[in-house]
Amino acid sequence: MTGSRRLLSPRWLAAGGAVALAAVLGVALLLQNSGSACAAPPSTSAKSGKATFYDLAGGTGNCSFPSSPADDLFVALGPDQYSAGAACGTYLDVTGPKGKVRVKVTDSCPECAAGHLDLSRTAFKKIGNEVDGIIPITYKTVTGVTTPGPISVRVKEGSSQYWLAVLIDNHGNQLRSVTVNGKSTHREDYNYWVIDGGAGKGPFTIKILDVYGHSTVATGVKLAPGVTQKTSARLVGGGTTKSSSSPKPAKKKAAASPSASSAAPTTSSAAPVPESTELAGPATEVALPPAEQAVDLAAGAAHACG
């Protein structure tokens, strides 16, 4: 679909046809039994595969993020793993002959079979020799990533009170749903969440839910097409978090201690900011409870939809 947006490097291979077919059939059965609207958590177990690399030729990939990660560490996935945009904004740890790198999913690779990751040139060079062109790898989805900044919301160009599309970034975990002023949205494969009838003139309150059941809420999002609006809401570590702009007045210099029983979603106000002010930095992994570390695609379907 967006071949013109990607400059492909010389790479191709005959990559595990039987494995790819099994993966596709598995996903098909899952969707048949649980409903295509239900987003199941991705498997977090390590898998073997191969990696190539490419350079973006304009644009930033099918996920529609307004800019590539500041560290230039990103990956394009084949149709099965891209999952019609569901993988956008998630992270993979990829290990190759020279070491390990963490990459953000920002693009699709229509030619890539399951297990074939198309890395940015920068990411590829961290784990392999560029001259090789293709290298063996192991990789796994990472949950509970601390993202480079808080949740940001971008209202798509052409949006109005009658049709609205929003892009959510810096969520880390795969998203299950986004609601705007209580209205359900549907995700397009270019990673925007759309309300065909619109949600009014705004401002909007946006609730974001991931496939593990964790949520956060951003308020005060304006109907400002083409503008990235940064919030103070975060969806990290596998749980809801409190906004840094709303400290509890009763506590004096209390040491921060994560609460596993926190149930209230984060609420924050969003304000338009220039894209160049987006925070950037290396992502770090936050430990999750053991039950969430071993989520498997088939077993996770009931959890995500239950």
N, C-alpha and C positions, 0 to 999 in steps of 0.2 A: 503494500500500500504506500509506503513512503520510501521506496528505493532511492528516489532522487534526493532524499535528505541524508543519506548515508553513503559515504565513500568506502566501498568494501575492499578489503585487502585480499591478495591472492590466498585462498585458503581451502578449499573444499575436500571433502572426505566422504567416506561411506560410514556413517556413524550409527552403529548399533540399531539396525532396523527393527529387530525383534523386540529390543528393549523399548524403543519408541512406540511400537504398536501396542505393547502391553500397557504402557503408561496411558496411551490414548484410550484404550478400551476400559482401563480402570477408572479413568475420569468420567467416561461416558456412563458407566454403570452407576457411579456415584451420583451423577446428576439425575439419572433416571430414577433412582430410588429416593433422593432427597430434595429434588427440585433445583432447577438451574439458577434460581434467584438466591440460593443459599451459598454463602461463601465459606468454604471449609479452610481451616488453618493449613498452611503448607507444611510438608514434612520438614523436621529439623534434623533428621539423621544425615550423616555424611554420605555422599554419592561420588562415584567416579565418572569422569568425563574427559573432555578435551576443550582447550581454549584457543581461540584465534584473537585477532585484534583488528580494530578499524578506527578511522578518524571521521569525525562528524564533518560533513560538507554543508555547513549552514544549518540553522535550526538546532534543536537540542534533543531530538528524539521523539518517539511516539507518545511518551508520557506527558508531553506538553509543558514540562517544567520550564520556566522562563530563562533559566541559565543552567549550565552544567555544574556539578559540584565544584567548589573552589579548589579542591585537591585533584581534580580531574580523574577521580577514581570512580568509574561507572561501568555498567554492563548492559548489553542487549541480550534478551532471551528469545528462544524460539517460541512458536505459537502455543505449544502445550504449557510451557512454564510461564510465559507472559500472561496467559489466562485472561485474554480480552481486557488487559489493563489492571487486573487485580494485583499483579506483582509490583506495580509502579510504586516507588518510594520505599520499598523494602530493601534489606541488605543481605549480601552473601559474603561469607568468608571463603576465599578461594586459595588453595594451596597448590603450588607448582614446584618444579625442580629447584628453584632458587629461594623459596620461602612462601609467606602467606600475605594476602592483601584483602582488605575489606572494601567492597564495592556497592554502590547504590544502583538499583534497577531504574533506568531512565529511558529505555528504548526496547523495541522489539527487533527480532532478526528473523524475517519470514523464511529464510533458507535453513535455519538452524534446527536440527533434530533435538530431541530431548537429550540433555547432558552436554550439549555443545554450547559453551558460553562465548559470546563475542565481546571481549573486553576493550576498554579504551587502551590506546597504545601505552599510556603512562602506567596503567595497572598491569598490563601484560609484562612490561619490562621489569616490574618489581618481582615477578615470580618465574620469569623465563628469559631466554635469549631472543631478542627481536628477530634475528636472522633465521631462527627455526620456523617461524610463522605459525606453527601449531604445536601445542605441548599437552602432555597428559596432566590432568588435575584431579583433585578431590575438592568438593565444595559442599556447603550447607547453608541453609537459611538461618539468619541470626535474629533472635527475638530480644526484646528489651534493650534496643540500642538507644543510647543517649544521642539525640540528633544534634546537628550543628547549631540549631536555634529552636525557638518555640514554634508552635503551629502557625503557618501562614495560609492565607486564603486569597486566591486570585479569581476575580469575577471575569468571565470570558468576554472578549469583545463581542458586541452585538446583543449582549444581555439587556433586558429591560424589565419593567414590572410585569410583562406578559410572557417572558421566556428567560429562564435563568440557568446559567451553568457556572459552577464553582470548582476550582482545583484546590485540593488540600495538600500541603507539603509539610515535611518534618514530622510525620507521624511514626515512621519506623516500622511498626507492625502492620501487617496487611489489614486493610479496612473492610468491615462488613457492611456498614451503612452510614449515610450522612443524611440528616434531616435539617431543613431550613424553615424556621418559624413553624415547626411542627409538621411540615409537609415532607413526604418521602421523595427521594430522588432516585434516579437510576444512573449507573455509571456507564459511560461510553468507553470504547476501547482506546480512546485518546486521553483517558484519565480525568475527564471532567464529569462531575455529578450534575445531572440535569433535571430541572422541573419544566416540563413542556408548557404548562399553564402559567409559569412564573410564580413569584412569591410576594408580589407587591413592590412598593418603592423602597423598602428597607427603612431603617437599618434592620439587619437580620441577626437572629440567634441561631447558631449552627451547632448541632450536636453531632459528634464524631464517635463512632463505635468501632472497635477493632474485632477481629475474628475470635479473640479470647474473651470477649465480654467486657473489656475495659473501655471507659468512655471519658470524654472531656467536652466542655462546652465553651464556645467563643461567642461573645455578644458584641453588638455595635458594629457589625460588618456592614459597610456601606455599599450601595449599588454604584460601584465605581469601575466600569469595564476597563480591562487592561491594566489595572493597578494591583500590585501585590500588597496585601494588607497584613502586617505582622500582628500577632496577638501575644498575650503572655501565657496562653494555655499550652500545656505540654501533655503528650501521651507517651510516656516512657516507662521502661522497666516492667511493663505488664500490669499496670494499675493506674487508677485515677490519681492525680496530683493536685496540690493546692497551688493557686496562682501566687507567684512571688510578689505580686503587687498588693496582696491582701494578707499581711501577717496577722497572727492572732494577738490582740492587744494584751491579753491577760498574762502572756508568758514573757519573761525577761531572759533574753540570751539563752534560751533552752537549746540544748544540742539537738540537731536534726536527727529524728529517728523515723524511718519509713514505717507506716502503719499498714499492716496487711488487711485490716478490717475497714479501711477507708471506703465509704460508699458514695460520698457526694462528688458529683462531677466538677471539674474545674470550670470556672466561669471567668471570662476575661473580655476586655474590650479591645477591638481592633482599630488600628488607624493606618491609613495609607502611608507607605514609605517608599522612597526610591528603591529600585531593586538592588542598587549597588550597596545599600546598607544592610543587606541580608547577612546574618551572622555566618561565620564559617569556622570549621575546626574539625579535628579528627574525631570520628565517632568512637565511643567506648561502649563496651557491653555491660549491661546490668544483670546480675544474676536473677533468675526466675525460680519460683518454686519447682521442685522436681517434677511435679505433675505436668507442668507446662514445657519442660525441657524436652520431653519425648513425645511431642504431638505428632501423630502420623496422619497422613491425608485421609485414609478411610475412617480411622477411629475419630478423627477430629470433626467429621461432618456433623455428627450428632451434637457435639459440643457447640459448634458454631450456630446451629439452627435450633437448638433445643430451648 
